[in-house]
Amino acid sequence: MALVGPTASGKSELALALASRRAEAELVYVDSMSVYRHMDVGTAKPPPEQRARVPHHLLDLAEPDEEFTVRQFQEAAGKALGRIEERGHRALLVAGTGLYLRAVVDDLELPGRWPEVARALESEADLPGGLERLYSRLCCLDPQAATRIEPANRRRIVRALEVTIGSGRRFSSFGPGLGSYPPTRFVLVGLTFDPGLHGVRIEKRFESMLGAGLLDEVRALAARPGGISRTARQALGYRELLAHLEDGVPLEEAVSEAIARTKAFARHQWAWFRRDPRICWLDPSRDPLPQLLELWDTA
């Protein structure tokens, strides 16, 4: 089973509540930033005492200075799910990153890497107006992929062009395509999105993260000998606080930007998940735990 929903929707708490009542349940986190070690506060990783009570998987897989790909995550997830099944237990995927979830539940065909192409594209993106030119190029080479990528999302634009140029195939052509929703052995369950409610939750959660030492965590990451990878730097909150520490952006401005970007990301997650007709949405007017337990027991 997979439990999906936007950031700050309460997925982790609900998943832990289920696992506390079902001994066969093990939690598998499907999040593109929780894979990095030492990035704990800002990614809202479960604390050690929770991990000691219930098995957690796919956290802390890479160092912050590494680039960790969807393909690497897919491979790690396959191994984790296999071990869970060997123990006679069941996995509950806790998913906030839609592409990573699709890679697991739909076994997407993922393209390889072309480092030289990527380096050339990164150099172009560094130039004035470079990202805009790369996005226009993507619109010409792979219009379908371009419609699914924000014009300001440098990482995804570069990756889509890397694959398209390196492989000679459109990035959007790999696998069944993200617009296709084939049958899957996973039961998909979702938490709905209320913009107003989630906005308040996001603001309170970020304030709580700051109180828990997020700024110190980012400062320690920035001081690491290996630095922070381009991918890890894009994590919500980390990018903005790094701008404060490295570029002198006022802290209040950095915090406001982090909260605004998190709210926008939550809307993006909701738009991604609600397109999937396979997801059974929990009734927001009722306690979600009994609903989830019922679906778990009948799956």
Helices and strands as residue ranges (DSSP letters): E 2-4, H 11-21, E 25-30, H 48-53, E 56-57, H 70-86, E 90-95, H 98-105, H 115-126, H 130-141, H 143-147, H 154-167, G 171-173, E 188-190, H 195-211, H 214-222, H 230-233, H 238-247, H 251-274, E 280-281, H 288-298
